[in-house]
Structure formats: structure tokens, C-alpha cells
Amino acid sequence: MARAHDAADAKKADDPFDSLALSAENVQHNLRIAYYCRTFLSIVAGAIAGVLGLTGVYGFLCYFLVMLCASAGLAAKTRFNTSAFFDSWHRVAFDGFLQGLMSFVLFWTLVYDIVHIF
Amino acid sequence: MAEELVLDSAIRDWVLVPLSLVMVLIGVLRHFVSKCMSSQPEPDAKALKESQIVLRARYLRAAANYIPAKSFRMRKSYFNNEENGLLHVPKGQGQNVQAQMLSDPNMAMDMMKKNLSMIIPQTLTFAWVNFFFSGFVTAKIPFPLTQRFRGMLQNGIDLSSVDVSYVSSRSWYFLNLFGLRGLFSLILGEDNATDDTQKLMQTQMAMQMGGFGADPAKALGAEKEGLDLVQHEWLLPQIEQRAAAVLSQILA
């Protein structure tokens, strides 16, 4: 990940330097990486749920759990200082959540069918 | 309601897995074919220059508060000057550019190639699925759904007694079509050819914004207005207090 700005120490939210000194390209790059992580993890989560034979609500719970782990992992990667890498914290927490859901459902169905119903 | 269906495992081996595999491979094939077919647009020196100017003006706008007022005014007049500023567009030039772009045959050719490479494989795959696999119950979705989804998931089977969560082969094709986008963005990279929907949206947006593609003259005008609106306030006079605060935080 590329740092969006070099002053990494925690600052107050009303500090005008904080919001201005983000490099747009680096933020874009970080968002793309976060999106890749999520897509990959949603496919993996689909495979996990399928192999375990989870159905109904449990499968979606599995997805939420994996996405939660992804958010925690991304936050840990930024050393819990997300404002230095992204323009707001909910980017880390929620971005790519719905796009991943489609892939998740597809792979969940595929693997579940291959392993369990035939 | 309906009891469990028993599906032949041959359906898995010869319908479900091959169908998904073929969808992935066709996506990859389409990506590379459209890569081969799309001609790299000749970089136009004037357009490049204009886009670079817009970029520079945008940087100035973003970082305006880090330079003193005098420097900012100097740069602003360099860009916005009514006589020879870089962002100033003489009247009547915008139309020219648009007409030129419309009459450019290469552009239309490129669009057509892209559309063809998008539509032909999709039609072919759909025909192939219809021909070989019509009428199978292929898969079962592992979560319950309401009756309303029957038309979507059991396209091609007309049996109302089958549970809604069973998916017909034709509907499995559609599910693949939409769900594999994430996988493609992983294996083919960010701007792959399979991401048609976004591209379509973008071209439509551009059409609505005025004319064929983005109009560079308009971008210049918009940037000029943006630069005019910037309220300049030099931040650095307060830098000492900030430095003192940071240092005292470190020392504390």
C-alpha cells in the first residue's frame, strides 16, 4: 500500500492539513487494492460456505464474518490509522461489500452443488 | 413444500461444471480478442496538451492554500487570463472539435468493433446453452427464496411444483454472466473487456454530457470556472502553532 500522505501521526479531525494533503492517486490505488482483497475473499468465502454445506442464513453469516475479517485485516495493514491511507474510515469497512456478494453467491452455489446435492 | 429432488451426478459432470468453465474461458477469450481488435488511438497533440493543462489547473486548485496569496494570483492569471490564459477558449472553437470527432470514421469503427466483440460471443454462448442444455435442473441455491424468483431462476422449465431454489441451466448461465465479473476483475486486471456494463454507462453519460465523447473545450471552461471560485486562504501562517502542538505532543 502506498501512503496517501506522509505525516502519519494522529491528528485532530478539524485540522485543515489533514483533509487536503491526501494524494488522490495513492488513495485510488489503495481503494483498488482493498477491492481486490474483498473480491478474492468473497470467492474464497463462497468456497468455504459451499464445502461446509452451509445453507440459508448461516451462509450469509459466513460471508459477513469473512468480510469483517477483511475489514479488520485492512485496518491492521494500515496499523489502525486508516485516515493516512483512505479518505474516510468507512471506505475500509464497507467498500466493495455488495460487489463481492454476487461473486459469493455464485461460488457458494457452485461449490455447494458440486459437493452436496448430487 | 416439494420434497428433495434427486439429481443425477452426470448432470454435475456434464452440465454444471462445463457450463461454468466455458463461461470463464469465453470471458478470457473475449478479453484477449477485444484487446487484439481494439486499435490504439493515435494520441492527438492538441488534446493531450489540453488535458495536461486541465490536470495542472486541478493540482493548483487542490493545493492553492499552501502557497502565498501573491503566488496563487500569479498562477491563476496564468491560467485564467482573458487574453492569453491557458484555460481561455476562444468562442466558436468548441463546435469545431465536436464536428471533427463526429466525422472521424476511426472512432465509430472502434465503437462498432467493441460492440460486436461484446454481443457476438454472448449470443453464441446463449444459443449454445439453449441448444445443448435446455430443460435441465442444474443447480440448487443453498438459501430459500420466495415464489417471485421462479421466473428468474427456472427459466426454461415450466413446472410449478418444483421448489424455487432449484435453478435451470439457462438461469445458471445468467447467474454466471453476472456473478463472474468479480472473478474476471481478479484474473484479467482492472480494465478488462468483460466489464461492459460500466463502459456502456460511461459512454451514455458522455453522450448526455454533450456530444460524442468528452468535449475538451468544455473541460477547460469548467476548470476555469472552478479556479475562479477558489477562495484562497494561505494556511502556512498558522504552521508554527501546529508545529508547536505536534512537538509538545511528542515531548509530553
Contacts between the chains, C-beta under 8 A, distances in Angstrom:
chain1	res1	chain2	res2	distance
A	9	B	246	6.9
A	9	B	249	7.8
A	15	B	242	7.5
A	16	B	65	7.4
A	16	B	235	6.0
A	17	B	235	7.0
A	17	B	242	7.2
A	20	B	62	7.3
A	20	B	63	7.5
A	20	B	65	6.8
A	20	B	66	7.9
A	24	B	62	7.8
A	32	B	190	6.5
A	35	B	185	7.9
A	36	B	185	7.6
A	36	B	186	6.6
A	39	B	182	4.3
A	39	B	183	7.7
A	39	B	185	6.2
A	39	B	186	5.6
A	40	B	186	5.9
A	42	B	182	6.6
A	43	B	182	6.7
A	43	B	183	6.4
A	43	B	186	7.5
A	49	B	142	7.7
A	50	B	142	7.5
A	53	B	142	8.0
A	54	B	142	7.0
A	55	B	142	4.4
A	55	B	143	6.3
A	56	B	142	7.2
A	56	B	143	4.8
A	56	B	144	6.3
A	57	B	143	7.6
A	59	B	142	5.8
A	59	B	143	6.2
A	60	B	143	7.4
A	99	B	181	7.7
A	99	B	182	6.3
A	100	B	182	6.5
A	102	B	178	6.1
A	102	B	179	4.8
A	102	B	181	7.1
A	102	B	182	6.7
A	103	B	179	5.6
A	103	B	180	7.6
A	103	B	181	7.5
A	103	B	182	3.5
A	103	B	183	6.4
A	105	B	141	7.8
A	105	B	175	7.9
A	105	B	179	6.5
A	106	B	175	6.0
A	106	B	176	6.8
A	106	B	179	3.1
A	106	B	180	6.9
A	107	B	179	7.7
A	108	B	142	6.2
A	109	B	139	5.8
A	109	B	140	7.7
A	109	B	141	5.3
A	109	B	142	6.4
A	109	B	167	7.5
A	109	B	175	7.3
A	110	B	16	7.4
A	110	B	20	6.1
A	110	B	139	7.5
A	112	B	140	7.6
A	112	B	142	4.6
A	113	B	12	6.9
A	113	B	16	6.1
A	113	B	138	7.9
A	113	B	139	4.5
A	113	B	140	6.0
A	114	B	12	6.1
A	114	B	16	7.0
A	114	B	17	6.9
A	117	B	7	6.2
A	117	B	139	7.9
A	117	B	140	5.1
A	118	B	7	5.4
A	118	B	8	7.5
A	118	B	9	4.2
A	118	B	11	7.1
A	118	B	12	4.6
